[in-house]
Amino acid sequence: MRFLFILFLLSPSFLFAQGKNKYQGFPSLVWPKLYDIQYEKAHDDNGEYEKPIFSAAAKSLAGKSVVLPGYMVPFDNGTKGTMFMLTSLPLNACFFCGVGGPESVVQVFLKKPITYTEKPIEVKGTLLLNDRNPDQMMYILEQAEFLGEIDY
C-alpha cells in the first residue's frame, strides 16, 4: 500500500498539479541543448573573434518557439523595457560575473515591456542562433512573451 502511495506522489499528474506555475520545479530542457557549443576563430572587419559552432541539438531549436526560465539582466540600467538578457544562472553566477559562459545567456526582445525583477522568470519566443554578428549574443529570443515569475 505504501508503494502505491509513493508511486502516486511521484506521478507526473500529481507533480504538475502542484503550485501555480505549470513549469514550477522542472528544469528547462532547452538550456542543456544551448550549453553544448564549440568555437572556432573567425575574422571580420573589426578583427578576430570566437565564432560559435552550434550543436545539432541547438540547431534543431533554431526558428522554433521555446520556453526558457532564467534571471533578467537589464540593458541600459532601466527598470522597464522590451530588451534584456536572460541568464540561466542566478545573477551572482552569470556570464557577466565570470562563472557561466556566453552559452548561458539569451538576448530577449519582448513584444511588450515588463518591469525588471530579481525573481526567476519564464519567457517564450522564437529562438535564433547568431554566428555572424559578434556584437549580439549568440542566442536571441525574438517576439518573446513574458510568462511570469517562477515560484519555487
Secondary structure as UniProt FT lines:
FT   HELIX           2..10
FT   HELIX           12..17
FT   TURN            22..25
FT   HELIX           31..35
FT   STRAND          37..44
FT   TURN            45..46
FT   STRAND          47..54
FT   HELIX           56..59
FT   TURN            60..63
FT   STRAND          65..74
FT   TURN            76..77
FT   STRAND          80..87
FT   HELIX           91..93
FT   HELIX           95..97
FT   HELIX           102..104
FT   STRAND          105..115
FT   STRAND          121..129
FT   TURN            134..135
FT   STRAND          139..149
//
